[in-house]
Amino acid sequence: MEILFLSPWCPYPADNGSKLRIFHLLRGLSNRHTLDLIAFCPDAPIPQASQELRQFCRSVSLLPETPFAGRRLGRAVGLLSAQPRSMAGNFSSAMAALVEQTISQRRYSALVCAQLHMLPYALRTYDVPIIFEELELAMLADTACSGRLRASMTWWKTRHYVAVSMRRCAGATVVSATEEHLARQIAPPGIPLAVVPNGVDTAELAGNFGSPEPNTLIYPGALSYDANHDAMAYFLNAIFPLIRHECPNVRLRVTGRATSAQIATLPNIEGVEFTGYLDDVRPAVARSWVEVVPLRKGGGTRLKVLEALALGTPVISTSKGVEGLALQPGRDVLVADTPADFAAQTLRLLRFPALRADMAAHGRRTVASYDWSQSIARLEDLIAQAVGAESHV
């Protein structure tokens, strides 16, 4: 099949969870299908980006704009729109024209629209089956429960927009059973929904990246993402001091993009290192004794958890951090939702190497079921179902 893939991110380098998912889906689909990629790319792409992406995409079109700008005029427009404000206020005429031009030049079997921000552009075509890839609602639903008027209005607008838009879609994917439950409350009856989990490339993570170093913790997450910043603020304020009181030599490494202003808003504690973005985070995770995931908000499923387990690094997480993952607490991961419990669980792993080794072995075995090949197969099945249904209309 010939597939047009729309992405809100340039998926190379794959330096956040959304980009990683899109990168692996593109690579997996390219084994059996011909792909053209259109993506937003607000920053100048690194020189090898197009070259890397063209290994599995016939054409790559990168638009130097962002779907997340939050322009002042756009915010005013979005406030009065029935669409979610972040979408109505950031609509790109250039992206709409690029999608329409591309579709007019080729006959595609399907259009895969990655994430909500690309849906307005996908809906401008009427003769290609649309697959809405990664419908994510849980984070908005959680925020709406805060009782804030703005959050409640955003949730209402999103629900309405998704419900109406999905009438034009031939299928949709979600990353977990939690997201599927929310989606079924909104989606039109009969629309195919497929759970396509986030995954890991078990082959890429099976190598020897170095021995784990005692008394080392890691959190791989860009502080530019609000949920990651909140997680580190919570950990450094409430949890890390409890750990250091019992284990003064413990060190925490935080990887991922972070500005000096973002770092400055966090407590300045001895033993904490902010590495910035790492081209290859695998050695840093593999050499850490424990990965901590103190997330309190956000949606989807955490690639950082799956990758750590595949590398043999045990994970201690909040319930939110492992939400949607089929992991057994106490065997595959440790789960703690209070600062005292989180610190106690971390100290257990720091102090008992046998416990760490046992959890590392269990985690590696369990995460094998999350190999990307299985997620690709589920997405391909959904696309084939949608294309087949369209051909019989």
Backbone hydrogen bonds, N-H to C=O, Kabsch-Sander energy under -0.5 kcal/mol:
donor,donor_aa,acceptor,acceptor_aa,energy
3,I,1,M,-0.6
3,I,34,T,-3.1
4,L,110,A,-2.1
5,F,3,I,-0.5
5,F,36,D,-3.0
6,L,4,L,-0.5
6,L,112,V,-2.9
7,S,38,I,-2.5
15,D,13,P,-2.0
20,L,16,N,-2.4
21,R,17,G,-2.2
22,I,18,S,-2.2
23,F,19,K,-2.9
24,H,20,L,-2.4
25,L,21,R,-2.4
26,L,22,I,-2.6
27,R,23,F,-2.4
28,G,24,H,-2.4
29,L,25,L,-2.8
30,S,26,L,-2.0
31,N,28,G,-1.2
32,R,29,L,-1.7
33,H,29,L,-1.6
34,T,1,M,-2.6
35,L,33,H,-0.5
36,D,3,I,-2.1
37,L,59,S,-2.6
38,I,5,F,-2.5
39,A,61,S,-2.5
40,F,7,S,-1.6
41,C,63,L,-3.5
41,C,65,E,-0.5
49,A,46,I,-2.4
52,E,48,Q,-2.8
53,L,49,A,-2.6
54,R,50,S,-2.3
55,Q,52,E,-1.2
56,F,53,L,-1.4
57,C,53,L,-1.0
58,R,35,L,-3.0
59,S,35,L,-0.8
61,S,37,L,-2.8
62,L,60,V,-0.5
63,L,39,A,-2.9
63,L,61,S,-0.6
65,E,63,L,-2.5
69,A,66,T,-0.6
75,R,71,R,-2.6
76,A,72,R,-1.6
77,V,73,L,-2.4
78,G,74,G,-3.0
79,L,75,R,-1.7
80,L,76,A,-0.9
80,L,77,V,-0.8
81,S,77,V,-0.7
81,S,78,G,-0.6
87,M,84,P,-1.4
88,A,84,P,-2.4
89,G,85,R,-2.4
90,N,87,M,-0.9
91,F,88,A,-0.7
93,S,91,F,-0.6
96,A,92,S,-2.1
97,A,93,S,-2.3
98,L,94,A,-2.1
99,V,95,M,-2.6
100,E,96,A,-2.3
101,Q,97,A,-2.5
102,T,98,L,-2.3
103,I,99,V,-2.4
104,S,100,E,-1.7
105,Q,101,Q,-0.9
105,Q,102,T,-0.7
106,R,102,T,-0.9
108,Y,106,R,-0.8
109,S,2,E,-2.6
110,A,2,E,-1.3
111,L,129,P,-2.8
112,V,4,L,-2.9
113,C,111,L,-0.6
113,C,131,I,-3.0
114,A,6,L,-2.7
114,A,112,V,-0.7
115,Q,113,C,-0.7
115,Q,133,E,-3.2
118,M,115,Q,-1.5
119,L,116,L,-1.5
121,Y,118,M,-0.7
122,A,118,M,-1.7
123,L,119,L,-2.3
124,R,121,Y,-1.0
125,T,122,A,-1.6
131,I,111,L,-3.0
132,F,130,I,-0.6
132,F,171,G,-2.5
133,E,113,C,-2.7
133,E,131,I,-1.0
134,E,132,F,-0.5
135,L,173,T,-3.0
136,E,134,E,-0.7
137,L,135,L,-0.5
141,A,137,L,-2.5
142,D,138,A,-2.7
143,T,139,M,-2.3
144,A,140,L,-2.3
145,C,141,A,-1.0
145,C,142,D,-0.6
146,S,143,T,-1.8
147,G,144,A,-1.3
152,S,148,R,-2.3
153,M,149,L,-2.6
154,T,150,R,-2.4
155,W,151,A,-2.2
156,W,152,S,-2.3
157,K,153,M,-2.7
158,T,154,T,-2.5
159,R,155,W,-2.5
160,H,156,W,-2.3
161,Y,157,K,-2.8
162,V,158,T,-2.9
163,A,159,R,-2.4
164,V,160,H,-2.2
165,S,161,Y,-2.7
166,M,162,V,-2.5
167,R,164,V,-1.1
168,R,165,S,-1.9
169,C,166,M,-0.8
170,A,130,I,-2.7
171,G,130,I,-1.0
172,A,192,P,-2.0
173,T,132,F,-2.5
174,V,194,A,-2.1
180,E,176,S,-2.1
181,H,177,A,-2.2
182,L,178,T,-1.6
183,A,179,E,-2.6
184,R,180,E,-2.4
185,Q,181,H,-0.7
185,Q,182,L,-0.6
186,I,182,L,-0.5
186,I,183,A,-1.3
187,A,183,A,-3.3
191,I,188,P,-1.6
194,A,172,A,-2.2
196,V,174,V,-3.1
196,V,194,A,-0.8
200,V,370,Y,-1.8
202,T,200,V,-1.2
205,L,201,D,-1.4
206,A,203,A,-1.1
209,F,207,G,-0.8
213,E,287,R,-3.2
216,T,213,E,-0.7
217,L,251,R,-2.9
218,I,290,V,-1.5
219,Y,253,R,-2.4
221,G,219,Y,-1.0
221,G,255,T,-1.9
223,L,257,R,-1.5
224,S,257,R,-0.9
225,Y,222,A,-1.4
226,D,224,S,-0.6
228,N,225,Y,-0.8
229,H,225,Y,-2.1
230,D,226,D,-2.7
231,A,227,A,-1.9
232,M,228,N,-2.1
233,A,229,H,-2.4
234,Y,230,D,-2.4
235,F,231,A,-2.4
236,L,232,M,-2.9
237,N,233,A,-2.0
238,A,234,Y,-2.4
239,I,234,Y,-0.7
239,I,235,F,-1.6
240,F,235,F,-3.4
242,L,239,I,-0.8
243,I,239,I,-1.7
244,R,240,F,-2.9
245,H,241,P,-1.7
246,E,242,L,-1.0
246,E,243,I,-0.6
247,C,243,I,-2.4
250,V,247,C,-1.9
251,R,215,N,-2.4
252,L,271,G,-3.0
253,R,217,L,-2.2
254,V,273,E,-3.2
255,T,219,Y,-1.6
255,T,253,R,-0.6
256,G,276,G,-1.7
263,I,259,T,-2.2
264,A,260,S,-2.1
265,T,261,A,-0.8
265,T,262,Q,-0.6
266,L,263,I,-1.9
269,I,267,P,-1.1
272,V,269,I,-1.2
273,E,252,L,-2.8
275,T,254,V,-2.1
275,T,273,E,-0.7
276,G,254,V,-0.7
285,V,281,V,-2.2
286,A,282,R,-2.9
287,R,283,P,-2.0
288,S,285,V,-1.2
289,W,213,E,-0.6
289,W,216,T,-1.0
290,V,216,T,-1.5
291,E,314,P,-2.8
292,V,218,I,-2.2
292,V,290,V,-0.5
293,V,316,I,-2.7
295,L,293,V,-0.9
303,L,301,T,-0.8
305,V,302,R,-0.5
306,L,302,R,-1.6
307,E,303,L,-2.8
308,A,304,K,-1.7
309,L,305,V,-2.2
310,A,306,L,-2.2
311,L,307,E,-1.6
312,G,309,L,-1.1
313,T,308,A,-2.8
316,I,291,E,-2.4
317,S,334,L,-2.7
318,T,293,V,-1.9
322,V,318,T,-0.9
322,V,319,S,-0.7
323,E,320,K,-1.1
325,L,322,V,-2.0
327,L,325,L,-2.0
330,G,333,V,-3.4
331,R,328,Q,-1.9
332,D,328,Q,-2.7
333,V,328,Q,-1.2
334,L,315,V,-2.4
336,A,317,S,-2.5
342,F,338,T,-2.8
343,A,339,P,-2.5
344,A,340,A,-2.3
345,Q,341,D,-2.7
346,T,342,F,-2.1
347,L,343,A,-2.4
348,R,344,A,-1.9
349,L,345,Q,-1.6
350,L,346,T,-2.1
351,R,347,L,-2.1
352,F,348,R,-1.7
356,R,352,F,-1.9
357,A,353,P,-2.6
358,D,354,A,-2.2
359,M,355,L,-2.4
360,A,356,R,-2.5
361,A,357,A,-2.0
362,H,358,D,-2.2
363,G,359,M,-2.8
364,R,360,A,-2.0
365,R,361,A,-1.9
366,T,362,H,-2.4
367,V,363,G,-2.4
368,A,364,R,-0.7
368,A,365,R,-0.6
369,S,366,T,-1.6
370,Y,367,V,-2.1
371,D,368,A,-1.2
372,W,200,V,-1.9
374,Q,371,D,-1.5
375,S,371,D,-1.0
376,I,372,W,-2.7
377,A,373,S,-1.8
378,R,374,Q,-1.6
379,L,375,S,-2.1
380,E,376,I,-2.7
381,D,377,A,-2.1
382,L,378,R,-1.8
383,I,379,L,-2.5
384,A,380,E,-2.8
385,Q,381,D,-2.2
386,A,382,L,-2.5
387,V,383,I,-2.9
388,G,384,A,-2.5
389,A,385,Q,-2.2
390,E,386,A,-2.1
391,S,387,V,-1.9
392,H,388,G,-0.7
392,H,389,A,-0.7
393,V,390,E,-1.3
